[in-house]
Amino acid sequence: MHGPCILSCITLIGTVSITEDGEGNVTGVYLPNSNLPCMDEGETDILLEAADQLNQYFSGKRKRFELPLSYDGSEFRVSVLDALQDIPYSETRTYAQIAEAIGSPRAYRAVGTACAENPIPIVIPCHRVVPSTGGIGSYAGGSSMKKRLLDFERENV
């Protein structure tokens, strides 16, 4: 095995960097203008596969990612990140719907926090979660990027 690595790739939204844990699991996706962790650059099998799947997604050919992921946090946070992966391509769910789906119907604000702290955006599609009151809500990559991702998915159904 090797240590944790990072790989950057050019996508439709700019340079996206992907990290892995040295055990073959994707641990992070860093959107353009994100602060990157300090780690060795490398072209491991899982990073190359993740970059390939991101490029397939941005070409409209991939609707769901199939990558081994590693993320931690509280049981609540993990349940939110797991639930986000069940949101179908080009569809949205509200923070309240995610809270309901994980059995914590009053925790919609905490769902928003878990989305904001999502370490693997796009692959774990937190951009598909919107407020019940309308609009698209905020996003780590900025609201304009969130809108761009949602529009992109709707155009490529």
C-alpha positions in Angstrom: 0.0 0.0 0.0 0.9 3.7 -0.2 0.1 6.7 1.9 -2.7 9.2 1.3 -2.6 10.8 -2.1 -4.2 13.6 -4.1 -4.8 14.0 -7.8 -6.2 17.0 -9.7 -8.2 16.9 -12.9 -9.7 19.5 -15.2 -13.5 19.3 -15.4 -16.4 21.3 -16.7 -16.4 23.4 -13.5 -12.6 23.9 -13.3 -9.9 22.0 -11.5 -11.2 19.4 -9.1 -8.9 17.5 -6.8 -9.6 14.1 -5.3 -8.0 12.5 -2.3 -7.7 8.9 -1.1 -6.6 7.3 2.1 -3.9 5.0 0.8 -6.2 2.0 1.2 -8.2 2.5 -2.0 -11.0 4.7 -0.7 -11.9 8.2 -1.9 -11.8 10.6 1.0 -12.3 13.9 -0.5 -13.4 15.9 -3.6 -12.1 19.5 -3.6 -14.0 22.0 -5.8 -12.2 24.8 -7.6 -10.8 27.4 -5.2 -10.9 25.0 -2.2 -7.9 24.8 0.1 -6.2 21.5 -0.6 -4.7 19.3 2.0 -1.0 18.8 2.1 -0.3 15.4 0.7 1.7 13.6 -2.0 0.4 13.8 -5.6 -0.1 10.4 -7.1 -1.9 8.5 -9.8 -3.3 5.6 -7.9 -5.8 3.2 -9.4 -8.7 4.7 -7.3 -7.8 8.3 -8.0 -7.6 7.6 -11.7 -10.9 5.8 -11.6 -12.5 8.7 -9.6 -11.2 11.2 -12.1 -12.5 9.1 -14.9 -15.9 8.8 -13.3 -16.0 12.6 -12.7 -15.2 13.2 -16.3 -18.0 10.8 -17.3 -20.4 12.7 -15.0 -19.4 16.0 -16.5 -19.9 14.6 -20.1 -23.4 13.6 -19.2 -22.6 9.8 -19.4 -22.6 8.9 -15.7 -25.6 9.4 -13.4 -24.3 7.6 -10.3 -20.8 7.1 -8.9 -19.4 3.7 -8.1 -16.4 4.4 -5.9 -15.3 3.1 -2.6 -15.7 6.0 -0.2 -14.4 6.7 3.3 -15.9 9.4 5.5 -16.4 9.6 9.2 -18.2 11.7 11.7 -21.1 11.2 14.0 -23.7 8.5 13.3 -26.1 11.3 12.3 -23.6 12.8 9.8 -22.9 9.4 8.3 -26.6 8.7 7.9 -27.1 12.0 6.1 -24.2 11.4 3.7 -25.5 7.9 3.1 -29.0 9.3 2.4 -27.7 11.9 0.0 -26.4 9.1 -2.3 -30.0 7.8 -2.7 -31.1 11.1 -4.4 -31.6 10.2 -8.0 -29.7 12.2 -10.7 -31.4 15.4 -11.7 -33.8 15.3 -8.8 -33.8 17.3 -5.6 -34.9 16.7 -2.0 -35.4 19.2 0.8 -33.4 19.3 4.0 -36.6 18.3 5.7 -37.1 15.3 3.4 -33.6 14.1 4.2 -34.2 14.6 7.9 -37.4 12.6 7.7 -35.7 9.9 5.6 -33.1 9.3 8.3 -35.6 9.2 11.1 -34.9 12.7 12.6 -37.7 14.8 11.2 -36.9 17.9 13.2 -33.2 17.9 12.4 -33.4 19.7 9.0 -30.9 22.4 10.1 -28.4 19.7 11.2 -28.9 18.1 7.8 -27.9 21.4 6.3 -24.8 21.4 8.4 -23.9 17.8 7.4 -24.3 18.8 3.7 -22.1 21.9 4.2 -19.4 19.6 5.7 -19.7 16.9 3.0 -16.1 15.9 2.3 -16.9 14.4 -1.1 -19.2 16.8 -3.0 -20.6 15.9 -6.4 -19.9 12.2 -5.7 -22.1 12.5 -2.6 -24.6 14.8 -4.3 -25.3 17.5 -1.6 -26.0 19.9 -4.4 -29.3 18.1 -4.9 -30.6 19.2 -1.5 -32.6 22.4 -1.4 -34.6 24.4 1.1 -38.3 23.7 1.6 -39.0 27.5 1.3 -37.8 27.5 -2.3 -34.6 28.6 -4.0 -31.5 26.4 -4.2 -29.8 27.2 -0.9 -26.1 27.5 -0.3 -23.2 25.3 -1.4 -19.6 24.9 -0.6 -18.6 25.7 -4.2 -21.0 28.7 -4.2 -24.7 29.0 -5.1 -23.9 29.7 -8.8 -22.0 26.4 -9.0 -24.9 24.6 -7.3 -27.3 26.1 -9.8 -24.9 25.1 -12.6 -24.8 21.5 -11.4 -28.6 21.3 -11.0 -29.2 22.8 -14.4 -26.5 20.5 -16.0 -28.2 17.4 -14.6 -31.7 18.5 -15.7 -30.3 19.1 -19.2 -28.6 15.7 -19.4 -31.5 13.4 -18.2 
